[in-house]
C-alpha cells in the first residue's frame, strides 16, 4: 500500500481532512517540498480544493528554499496573491509569527518535510507557530509526512539543562524517530494546550519501519543541502560537522556525506576507523563555497551500505574524535555564533551538552560517552511513546 501524506489526503478529497479546512481563513507554512505525490505544491492543492489561503509563511531557507544555512530571510509584500512572511530572520523573535500576521486567521496549516534529526529546524518552526497561534486562538493543522529515517531507531540522548536552542527547542533525541505531527503533539502536551489548538491530519499507510523509498513518495530536497534521502541518512551525525572547522561538504554535490579540510589524510582516517553499516572512501575535493572554498581538501565520503545497521550519530562522533587525534590543526571547534547563540560552542548545542567536546579535548576514549548516548536514546524512546500517532 502506498503512503498518503496529509496533503495527499486533502488532494484526494478526504472528507475528514477537508472538513478541517473548508470555509476557513488559512495561513500556510510551507516550502518547496510541500508537494503531493503528483508533485503539486500545497498552495495549488489547497486552492483547487476550495481552501482560502490568506497568508503564506516560510521557514529557514525561505518559502522558496533559496537561502543557504543561517541566512536571514525577509518577508515579501503581496503583489499578486498572499503575502509571504518569513519565520527566519536576524533574531530569535523572528522565529515566531507576529500577532498582526495571525490576525483574522482561523487556522495555520503546516506542511513541511522534516528529515528526522533534532537539529533540522523545520520541526521547531512548526512548534513556534503552534505556541503563538494557540495564544492567539488560532488553530494549527499539521499535514503529516513520513520521517525519512523511519520511526523505530532512536539515537543520541536528549539535551542536558541549558542546552536548548533552535537546533533543539525541546529535549528530544538526536535521531528522534518521530514525525513532525508527533513532535507538535509532544509540544502541545508538554505546554498543556487546549485539545483543539492542534490537529494532525495523519498519513495513511505509513509504518514506523519504512524507509523513504518504501513510502513511494517523491523526494524533493527540503533545503538546499539535503539533495537526496542518502543525505538524510547521514545527517544525524553529519550535521555535527557544522560545529567544527571541517567542511561538511557544502559546495559539493554530496553535502554531509563528504567531509574534510586541508591537511586531512582521508586514507589514514579510513584505515583507523572501520564503521558498521558504512564504508569510508578516501577522497579529495574542493568546495565551491562555504568552508575552505576553492581549496583542496583531504577527507572521506561516508557510503552507507546497510541503513538498518548504520548509526550515523555514533559514527560521526567517532570520526570527529579520530580526526582530533590525526589532524588536530584541521579539526578545531567552530567559534562563531550558531543559530542565535553566542555563549556556548556550536558543538555543545548540537550534542546537547559539553561532554563530547571536553572528552575529545582531553584525549579521552569516547566509548563510555557512546554508551551514555545510547542509554539516553533508549530513555527517550520510552518517553515519546505517549505521543506516537503511528504504532
C-alpha positions in Angstrom: 0.0 0.0 0.0 1.4 3.4 -1.0 1.7 6.1 1.7 -0.7 9.0 1.6 0.7 12.1 3.3 -1.6 14.6 4.9 -1.5 16.7 1.8 -2.3 13.6 -0.4 -5.5 13.1 1.7 -6.5 16.7 1.0 -5.7 16.2 -2.7 -7.9 13.1 -2.8 -10.8 14.9 -1.3 -10.7 13.0 2.1 -13.8 14.4 3.9 -12.1 14.3 7.3 -9.2 16.3 6.0 -11.3 18.8 4.0 -13.7 19.3 6.9 -10.8 20.9 8.9 -10.1 23.4 6.1 -13.3 24.3 4.3 -14.7 27.7 4.8 -11.9 28.9 7.0 -9.3 31.7 6.6 -6.0 29.9 6.5 -2.3 30.6 6.8 0.1 28.1 5.2 3.6 27.3 6.4 5.3 25.6 3.5 8.4 25.2 1.4 9.4 23.6 -1.9 9.0 20.0 -0.6 5.4 20.7 0.3 4.1 18.6 -2.6 1.7 15.8 -3.1 2.6 12.5 -4.8 2.0 14.1 -8.2 4.4 16.9 -7.3 1.7 19.6 -7.0 2.5 22.2 -4.4 0.3 22.6 -1.3 -0.8 26.1 -2.4 -2.2 24.6 -5.6 -3.7 21.5 -3.9 -5.5 23.6 -1.2 -6.7 26.2 -3.7 -8.1 23.6 -6.1 -10.0 22.1 -3.1 -11.6 25.5 -2.4 -9.5 26.5 0.6 -8.9 30.1 1.3 -5.2 30.9 1.8 -4.8 34.4 3.2 -1.1 34.4 4.0 2.0 32.2 3.5 4.8 31.6 5.9 8.3 30.3 5.1 10.8 28.5 7.5 14.6 28.6 7.4 15.9 28.8 3.8 12.7 30.7 2.9 9.3 29.8 1.4 11.1 29.3 -2.0 14.0 27.4 -0.5 16.7 29.6 -2.0 18.7 30.7 1.1 21.7 28.8 2.5 22.0 27.9 6.1 21.7 30.6 8.8 20.9 33.3 6.2 18.2 35.7 7.4 15.2 35.7 5.0 13.0 38.8 4.6 9.2 38.9 4.2 7.6 39.7 0.9 4.7 42.1 0.4 1.8 40.8 -1.6 1.8 42.0 -5.2 -0.2 39.1 -6.6 -1.6 36.6 -4.2 -1.0 36.2 -0.5 1.9 37.9 1.3 4.8 35.7 2.3 6.1 36.2 5.9 9.5 34.9 6.9 9.9 32.9 10.1 13.7 33.0 10.0 15.3 36.4 10.4 18.0 38.2 12.3 16.9 37.3 15.9 15.2 34.6 17.9 12.0 36.7 18.0 11.9 36.4 14.2 11.3 32.7 14.6 7.8 33.4 15.7 4.8 34.8 13.7 3.8 38.3 14.7 0.4 39.0 16.2 -0.6 41.1 13.2 0.2 38.2 10.8 -2.2 35.9 12.7 -4.9 38.4 13.0 -8.0 37.3 11.1 -6.9 33.7 10.6 -8.9 30.7 11.7 -6.0 28.3 11.4 -2.4 27.8 10.1 -1.8 24.8 8.0 1.7 23.3 8.5 3.1 21.2 5.6 6.8 20.8 6.0 9.1 17.8 5.2 11.4 17.0 8.1 14.4 14.7 7.9 14.3 13.1 11.4 17.1 14.9 13.2 16.9 17.2 16.2 18.9 19.9 14.5 16.8 20.2 11.5 14.9 23.4 12.2 11.6 22.9 10.4 10.0 21.0 13.4 10.9 23.8 15.7 9.4 26.4 13.3 6.2 24.4 13.5 6.4 24.3 17.3 7.0 28.1 17.4 3.9 28.6 15.2 1.9 26.3 17.4 2.8 28.2 20.5 2.0 31.7 19.2 -1.1 30.5 17.3 -2.5 28.8 20.3 -2.0 32.0 22.4 -3.9 34.0 19.7 -6.8 31.5 19.5 -5.7 30.2 16.0 -5.7 26.5 15.4 -2.6 24.7 14.0 -3.3 21.9 11.5 -0.3 19.7 10.6 -0.5 17.8 7.4 1.8 15.0 8.4 4.6 13.5 6.4 7.0 10.5 6.7 10.2 10.6 8.7 12.7 9.7 6.0 14.7 7.7 8.6 11.7 5.7 9.7 10.2 5.8 13.2 11.8 2.8 15.0 15.5 3.6 15.6 16.4 6.3 18.1 20.0 7.7 18.5 21.6 10.1 21.0 20.3 11.4 24.3 18.2 14.4 24.8 19.8 17.8 25.7 21.0 18.5 29.1 19.7 21.5 31.1 20.7 24.8 29.5 21.4 23.5 26.0 18.2 24.1 24.2 18.4 26.2 21.1 16.9 26.5 17.6 18.7 23.2 16.8 16.7 21.7 19.6 13.9 23.7 21.2 12.6 20.6 23.1 14.5 17.9 24.8 14.5 15.1 22.3 16.9 12.5 21.0 19.2 13.4 18.1 17.5 10.9 15.8 14.1 11.1 17.4 12.2 8.7 15.1 9.1 10.9 15.2 7.1 12.7 12.5 6.5 16.5 12.6 2.9 15.8 13.7 4.2 13.7 16.6 6.7 16.4 17.7 4.0 19.0 17.6 1.7 16.7 19.6 4.5 16.3 22.2 4.9 20.1 22.4 1.1 20.6 22.8 1.0 18.1 25.6 4.0 19.5 27.4 2.6 23.0 27.2 -0.8 22.0 28.3 -2.5 23.5 25.2 -6.2 23.2 24.7 -7.2 20.0 22.8 -8.4 22.0 19.8 -5.1 24.0 19.5 -3.6 21.3 17.3 -5.0 18.8 14.9 -2.8 16.4 12.9 -4.0 15.1 9.6 -2.3 11.8 9.9 -0.9 9.7 7.0 -2.4 6.6 5.7 -0.3 3.6 5.1 2.9 4.7 6.9 4.6 2.3 9.1 7.4 3.1 11.5 9.9 0.6 9.9 9.5 2.2 6.5 12.4 3.6 4.6 11.7 6.7 2.5 11.9 4.6 -0.7 9.3 2.2 0.7 6.8 5.1 1.1 6.5 5.5 -2.7 6.5 9.3 -2.3 8.7 11.6 -4.5 11.7 13.2 -2.9 12.0 17.0 -3.2 15.0 18.5 -1.5 13.6 20.2 1.6 16.6 22.5 2.0 19.5 23.4 -0.4 21.9 20.9 1.1 19.5 18.0 1.5 19.5 16.7 -2.1 18.7 13.0 -1.5 17.4 10.5 1.0 21.0 9.4 1.4 21.8 12.8 2.8 19.1 12.4 5.4 20.5 9.0 6.4 23.9 10.5 7.4 22.6 13.8 8.7 22.1 12.9 12.4 25.9 12.6 12.5 26.9 14.8 9.6 25.4 17.9 11.0 27.9 17.8 13.8 30.5 19.0 11.3 28.8 22.4 11.5 30.2 22.7 15.0 33.8 22.3 13.7 36.3 23.9 11.3 35.9 20.9 8.9 34.0 21.2 5.7 30.7 19.4 5.8 30.7 19.1 2.0 28.7 22.3 1.4 29.8 23.4 -2.0 30.0 19.8 -3.2 27.2 17.7 -4.7 27.1 15.3 -1.6 26.9 17.6 1.5 27.2 15.8 4.9 28.4 12.6 3.2 31.6 14.3 2.2 33.8 15.8 4.9 37.4 17.1 5.3 39.7 20.0 5.3 43.2 21.0 4.1 45.7 18.8 6.0 43.3 15.9 6.5 44.6 12.4 5.3 41.4 10.6 4.3 43.4 7.3 3.8 44.6 7.5 7.4 41.1 8.2 8.7 39.5 5.4 6.8 42.2 2.9 8.0 41.8 4.0 11.6 38.0 3.8 11.7 36.0 0.9 10.3 32.3 1.5 10.7 29.3 -0.8 11.0 26.9 -0.3 8.1 29.1 2.2 6.2 32.4 2.5 4.3 34.7 5.5 4.4 36.1 6.2 1.0 39.2 8.5 0.9 38.9 11.4 -1.5 40.0 14.9 -2.2 37.6 17.7 -3.0 37.4 21.5 -3.4 34.2 23.1 -2.1 32.8 25.8 -4.4 31.6 27.8 -1.4 31.3 27.8 2.4 34.2 26.5 4.5 37.6 26.1 2.7 36.0 27.3 -0.6 38.2 26.6 -3.6 40.8 24.9 -1.5 42.0 21.4 -1.9 40.7 19.3 1.0 41.5 15.8 2.0 38.8 13.7 3.6 36.3 10.9 3.1 32.9 10.2 1.8 30.6 8.2 4.0 28.9 5.5 2.0 26.0 3.9 3.8 26.0 0.2 2.9 23.4 -1.1 5.4 20.9 1.6 6.6 19.4 -0.7 9.2 22.8 -1.2 10.9 24.3 2.2 10.4 24.2 4.6 13.3 25.1 8.0 11.9 25.3 9.9 15.2 27.8 7.5 16.8 29.7 7.2 13.5 30.4 10.9 13.2 31.2 11.3 16.9 33.9 8.7 16.3 35.0 10.4 13.1 35.5 13.7 14.9 37.2 12.2 17.8 39.6 10.3 15.5 40.3 13.4 13.4 41.1 15.4 16.6 44.0 12.9 17.1 45.0 12.6 13.4 44.7 16.2 12.3 44.3 18.5 15.4 45.2 21.6 13.4 42.3 20.9 11.0 39.7 19.7 13.4 39.0 22.7 15.5 35.7 23.8 17.0 33.5 26.5 15.5 33.9 29.7 17.4 31.3 31.9 15.7 27.7 32.4 16.9 25.4 29.5 15.9 21.7 29.7 15.5 21.4 32.9 17.6 23.6 31.5 20.4 26.9 33.1 21.2 27.8 31.9 24.8 28.1 28.2 24.1 30.1 26.4 21.4 28.1 25.1 18.5 29.2 21.6 19.0 27.8 21.7 22.5 24.4 22.8 21.2 24.4 20.0 18.6 25.4 17.3 21.0 23.2 18.7 23.8 26.0 19.4 26.3 29.7 19.9 26.7 30.6 16.2 27.5 31.7 15.2 24.0 33.9 18.3 23.4 35.5 18.1 26.8 36.3 14.3 26.4 37.8 14.8 22.9 39.9 17.8 24.0 41.2 15.8 27.0 42.2 12.9 24.6 39.8 10.5 26.4 38.3 7.4 25.0 34.7 8.2 23.9 33.4 4.6 24.3 31.8 5.5 27.7 30.2 8.5 26.2 28.7 6.5 23.3 27.2 4.1 25.9 25.6 7.0 27.7 24.3 8.4 24.5 22.6 5.1 23.7 21.1 4.8 27.2 19.7 8.3 26.8 18.3 7.4 23.4 16.5 4.4 24.9 15.1 6.6 27.7 13.7 9.0 25.1 12.2 6.1 23.1 10.2 5.2 26.2 9.3 8.8 27.0 8.0 9.5 23.5 5.5 6.6 23.5 2.5 8.6 24.6 2.9 11.0 21.7 3.3 8.4 18.9 0.5 8.6 16.3 1.5 5.5 14.3 2.0 2.2 16.1 
